[in-house]
Amino acid sequence: MTSANHRPIAVITGASSGIGAATAVALHEAGYSVVLGARRTDRLREVAEPLGGLALHLDVTDRTSVEAFAGRIPEAAVLVNNAGGALGADSVERADDERWRTMWETNVLGTVRLTRALLPVLEASSGGHVVNVGSIAGFETYAGGGGYTAAKHAVRALTKTLRLELLGRPVRVTEICPGLVETEFSLVRFAGDREKAKAVYHGMDPLTAGDVADCVAWVVTRPPRVNIDEIVVRPRDQATATAVWRGR
Ligand code: NAP
């Protein structure tokens, strides 16, 4: 459960930007040694180096990559399944198979693969914890969001299933469900279109990646008997996925 410097190890997927990168900093500050995974290893190293963390290439859509990643992690206390995101805003009637498949592969199967691969080491630690970064898209829907909301609904279902399946075993399970957070999320969703991405946060004050990282750090630092099942965290300016006050 501890690294050579006696800090417990936290593994964070999708740590090359946004919420994952901020979570790496927050968990380092909370006393963890961090192991970070993502595809952009240059960006990952920039996050890991100042923290003395380990940056490892990881593509959560690729089983071989997940197995190689997990093979480098003989011990861990925390797994943050954060890698994910949305692609496009297709209506159901115009759904693009490839985009929908990638969203499913990344958000859903990625979470399954990492959890399956690391559960043995989490369980072997004196108190393991799986934190899944879901979304309010896991229990709300919006027009044009079908591919993403379907995937995050699935993340929610599998998180609740895992909680049941691990009952009586020393592994906690938490879902963090953020509303609008200003990261690279919208830039990725709209294939690099900066204007479209900026418009998502226009006139309102979104969460920062650090706000969500604070939630992750808080849940993992509760006493081992305490399982925070879920946290829903939104900007004050957002009441639902579609009710957003843009008067700023
Ligand atoms: P982001 O800045 O785009 O970060 C996404 C991260 O996921 C990146 O580090 C990316 O790294 C990684 N990733 C994507 N595909 C991957 C793959 N196949 N294998 C490994 N890593 C992969 O966006 P973010 O907002 O921080 O998103 C983090 C999580 O929060 C996602 O699950 C997202 O659905 C969720 N979320 C975001 C918001 C929001 O408004 N931003 C709201 C609710 C929930 P590489 O590209 O380097 O692989």
Boltz pocket constraint, residues with backbone or C-beta under 6 A from the ligand:
constraints:
  - pocket:
      binder: B
      contacts: [[A, 13], [A, 14], [A, 15], [A, 16], [A, 17], [A, 18], [A, 19], [A, 20], [A, 37], [A, 38], [A, 39], [A, 40], [A, 41], [A, 43], [A, 58], [A, 59], [A, 60], [A, 61], [A, 81], [A, 82], [A, 83], [A, 84], [A, 85], [A, 86], [A, 106], [A, 107], [A, 133], [A, 134], [A, 135], [A, 136], [A, 177], [A, 178], [A, 179], [A, 180], [A, 181], [A, 182], [A, 183], [A, 184], [A, 185], [A, 186], [A, 188], [A, 209]]
      max_distance: 6.0
